[in-house]
Amino acid sequence: MAASRALNLDVRGLLDVKTQLELVALPPKLRIRLLNRVTLRLRAQWRQRVRDQRDVKGAAFEPRKRKTKRPAKALAGLAKQLSATRVTQDSAELGWRSRKAAMVARVHNEGHTFRMTAAAMRRQRKAVPTTASRHQAKRLRHLGFKVRLPGKGKRKKPRWMKPSVAWIQENIGYAQAGLLIRVLADEAPGPTSWNIELPRRQFFGPENPEEVARIFAHVLPQILKSPR
């Protein structure tokens, strides 16, 4: 499963034969310096993709479904954690130091379909409210929910009143409100399981096979001229 595998990339594996030969010809100290600098250049470019909300092909990310006045950029937190996790004279790895973060990154990078159940959703909730939510109270009022009030005096008949949102929140339980909404709206009970589609937002990986080679070609002269 994509969700159980970490996402990391060995930079050395992206080099063509010519570039690998040039790398091998360098002293170990310069090899490490070169691989580290190339890895940091790739990290900067791939972080920029997230800031631009663009994938490796330049297409815009699918926007987040959460509607807020200032929606947070997708994958911003993961991009900040992206780093060179290992650099030796023979290889360099770009990824996440936390395996959990690397697994989450793979899911977002490749897209994934989760199967969610109502029972699992209830377990994930930190605290289930005991009284009706404001949203439920407004929905009940919209559906015409009324409460029966006793009449005043001996000959007064009971009367029906449309309660306020505050009254519903104080006097109606959360589960009870959900049941009333289904009855008044003539809705069928909700599903016991459903799929959650996580869209693919491929920010991690080279744009094309030449991307890493171009960075090597740009950085190599700087490394050769740098103090040893």
C-alpha positions as CSV (number, residue, x, y, z in Angstrom):
1,M,0.0,0.0,0.0
2,A,1.2,3.5,-0.8
3,A,0.2,4.6,2.7
4,S,2.6,2.2,4.4
5,R,5.7,3.1,2.4
6,A,8.1,6.0,3.1
7,L,9.0,8.5,0.4
8,N,12.7,9.2,-0.2
9,L,14.9,9.7,-3.2
10,D,18.5,8.7,-3.8
11,V,20.0,11.5,-5.9
12,R,22.8,9.4,-7.2
13,G,20.3,7.1,-8.9
14,L,19.1,10.0,-11.2
15,L,22.5,10.7,-12.8
16,D,23.4,9.7,-16.3
17,V,26.6,7.7,-17.0
18,K,28.7,10.8,-18.0
19,T,27.8,12.6,-14.8
20,Q,28.5,9.6,-12.6
21,L,31.9,9.2,-14.1
22,E,32.7,12.9,-13.4
23,L,31.5,12.3,-9.8
24,V,33.7,9.3,-9.3
25,A,36.7,11.2,-10.5
26,L,36.4,13.7,-7.7
27,P,38.1,13.2,-4.3
28,P,35.7,11.9,-1.6
29,K,35.6,15.2,0.2
30,L,34.5,17.1,-3.0
31,R,32.0,14.3,-3.8
32,I,30.3,14.8,-0.5
33,R,30.3,18.5,-1.0
34,L,28.9,18.2,-4.5
35,L,26.2,15.7,-3.6
36,N,25.1,17.8,-0.6
37,R,24.9,21.0,-2.7
38,V,22.9,19.3,-5.4
39,T,20.5,17.9,-2.9
40,L,19.9,21.3,-1.3
41,R,19.3,22.8,-4.8
42,L,16.7,20.1,-5.5
43,R,15.1,20.7,-2.1
44,A,14.8,24.5,-2.8
45,Q,13.2,23.8,-6.2
46,W,10.7,21.3,-4.8
47,R,9.8,23.5,-1.9
48,Q,9.2,26.3,-4.4
49,R,6.7,24.1,-6.2
50,V,4.7,23.8,-3.0
51,R,4.8,27.6,-2.5
52,D,3.5,28.0,-6.0
53,Q,1.0,25.1,-5.5
54,R,2.2,23.5,-8.7
55,D,3.2,19.9,-9.4
56,V,6.2,18.5,-11.2
57,K,4.6,19.2,-14.6
58,G,3.6,22.8,-13.7
59,A,-0.1,22.0,-13.2
60,A,-1.9,23.6,-10.3
61,F,-2.7,21.5,-7.3
62,E,-6.3,20.5,-6.7
63,P,-7.4,23.1,-4.1
64,R,-8.1,22.0,-0.6
65,K,-11.8,21.3,0.2
66,R,-11.7,23.0,3.6
67,K,-13.4,26.4,3.1
68,T,-11.8,29.2,5.1
69,K,-11.2,32.9,4.6
70,R,-7.5,32.2,4.2
71,P,-7.0,28.6,3.2
72,A,-3.6,27.2,4.1
73,K,-1.5,26.0,1.2
74,A,-1.5,22.3,0.7
75,L,1.6,20.4,1.7
76,A,3.3,23.5,3.2
77,G,4.2,21.7,6.4
78,L,5.6,18.7,4.6
79,A,7.7,20.9,2.3
80,K,9.3,22.6,5.3
81,Q,10.4,19.2,6.7
82,L,12.0,18.1,3.4
83,S,15.8,17.7,3.9
84,A,18.9,15.9,3.0
85,T,18.6,12.8,5.2
86,R,21.9,11.2,4.3
87,V,25.0,12.3,2.3
88,T,28.1,10.2,1.8
89,Q,30.8,10.1,-0.9
90,D,28.7,7.6,-2.8
91,S,25.1,8.8,-2.5
92,A,22.7,11.4,-1.2
93,E,19.2,11.0,-0.1
94,L,16.5,13.6,-0.1
95,G,13.4,13.0,2.1
96,W,12.1,13.2,5.6
97,R,13.9,12.2,8.8
98,S,10.6,11.0,10.3
99,R,9.3,7.8,8.7
100,K,5.8,8.9,9.5
101,A,6.2,12.2,7.6
102,A,7.7,10.3,4.7
103,M,4.7,8.0,4.6
104,V,2.3,10.9,4.7
105,A,4.3,12.6,1.9
106,R,4.0,9.5,-0.3
107,V,0.2,9.5,0.1
108,H,-0.1,13.1,-0.9
109,N,2.5,12.8,-3.7
110,E,0.8,9.8,-5.3
111,G,-2.8,10.2,-4.2
112,H,-4.7,7.6,-2.3
113,T,-8.2,6.3,-1.5
114,F,-9.0,5.7,2.1
115,R,-11.9,3.5,3.4
116,M,-13.5,5.2,6.4
117,T,-16.2,3.7,8.6
118,A,-18.6,5.5,11.0
119,A,-17.1,3.5,13.9
120,A,-13.6,4.6,13.1
121,M,-14.7,8.2,12.7
122,R,-16.3,8.1,16.2
123,R,-13.0,6.7,17.6
124,Q,-11.0,9.5,16.0
125,R,-13.1,12.2,17.6
126,K,-11.5,13.6,20.7
127,A,-14.8,14.3,22.3
128,V,-18.3,13.7,21.0
129,P,-20.6,16.7,22.0
130,T,-23.3,15.9,24.5
131,T,-25.7,18.6,23.3
132,A,-26.9,19.7,19.9
133,S,-24.4,21.7,17.9
134,R,-25.2,25.1,16.6
135,H,-25.4,23.7,13.1
136,Q,-27.9,21.1,14.2
137,A,-30.0,23.7,16.0
138,K,-30.2,25.9,13.0
139,R,-31.1,22.9,10.8
140,L,-33.9,21.9,13.2
141,R,-35.4,25.4,13.2
142,H,-35.2,25.4,9.4
143,L,-37.1,22.1,9.3
144,G,-39.8,23.5,11.5
145,F,-39.0,21.8,14.7
146,K,-41.4,22.8,17.6
147,V,-41.8,21.9,21.2
148,R,-45.0,21.5,23.2
149,L,-45.5,23.9,26.1
150,P,-48.0,23.4,28.8
151,G,-51.0,25.8,28.8
152,K,-51.3,28.4,31.6
153,G,-54.4,28.2,33.9
154,K,-57.1,25.5,34.0
155,R,-58.6,26.1,30.6
156,K,-55.6,26.9,28.6
157,K,-54.6,24.4,25.9
158,P,-51.0,23.3,25.4
159,R,-49.3,25.4,22.7
160,W,-46.4,24.7,20.2
161,M,-43.4,26.9,20.0
162,K,-40.5,27.1,17.6
163,P,-37.5,27.2,20.1
164,S,-34.5,29.4,19.7
165,V,-31.1,28.1,18.6
166,A,-29.8,28.6,22.2
167,W,-32.7,26.6,23.7
168,I,-32.1,23.7,21.3
169,Q,-28.4,23.6,22.2
170,E,-29.2,23.6,25.9
171,N,-32.0,21.1,25.9
172,I,-31.5,18.7,23.0
173,G,-28.8,16.0,22.9
174,Y,-26.4,15.7,20.0
175,A,-27.6,12.2,19.0
176,Q,-31.2,13.2,19.6
177,A,-30.8,16.2,17.4
178,G,-29.4,14.0,14.6
179,L,-32.3,11.6,14.8
180,L,-34.8,14.5,14.8
181,I,-33.2,16.0,11.7
182,R,-33.4,12.7,9.8
183,V,-37.1,12.2,10.8
184,L,-38.1,15.8,9.9
185,A,-36.1,15.8,6.7
186,D,-37.2,12.3,5.8
187,E,-33.6,11.3,5.4
188,A,-32.2,7.7,5.3
189,P,-29.6,6.8,8.0
190,G,-26.1,7.8,7.0
191,P,-23.7,5.3,5.5
192,T,-21.7,3.0,7.7
193,S,-18.6,3.3,5.5
194,W,-17.4,5.5,2.6
195,N,-14.3,6.3,0.5
196,I,-12.1,9.4,1.1
197,E,-10.3,10.4,-2.1
198,L,-7.0,12.2,-1.5
199,P,-6.0,13.9,-4.7
200,R,-2.5,13.5,-6.2
201,R,-0.3,16.5,-5.7
202,Q,3.0,15.4,-7.0
203,F,5.6,17.9,-5.8
204,F,8.4,15.4,-5.0
205,G,10.5,14.2,-7.8
206,P,12.5,15.5,-10.8
207,E,10.6,17.4,-13.5
208,N,12.5,15.3,-16.1
209,P,15.6,13.0,-16.3
210,E,17.8,16.0,-17.2
211,E,16.9,18.2,-14.1
212,V,19.4,16.6,-11.8
213,A,22.1,16.5,-14.5
214,R,21.6,20.2,-15.1
215,I,22.1,21.1,-11.5
216,F,25.3,18.9,-11.4
217,A,26.6,20.7,-14.5
218,H,26.0,24.0,-12.8
219,V,27.4,23.2,-9.4
220,L,30.4,21.1,-10.5
221,P,32.6,24.1,-11.6
222,Q,31.8,25.9,-8.3
223,I,32.9,22.8,-6.4
224,L,36.1,22.5,-8.4
225,K,37.0,26.1,-7.8
226,S,36.1,26.0,-4.1
227,P,39.0,25.8,-1.5
228,R,39.9,22.2,-0.7
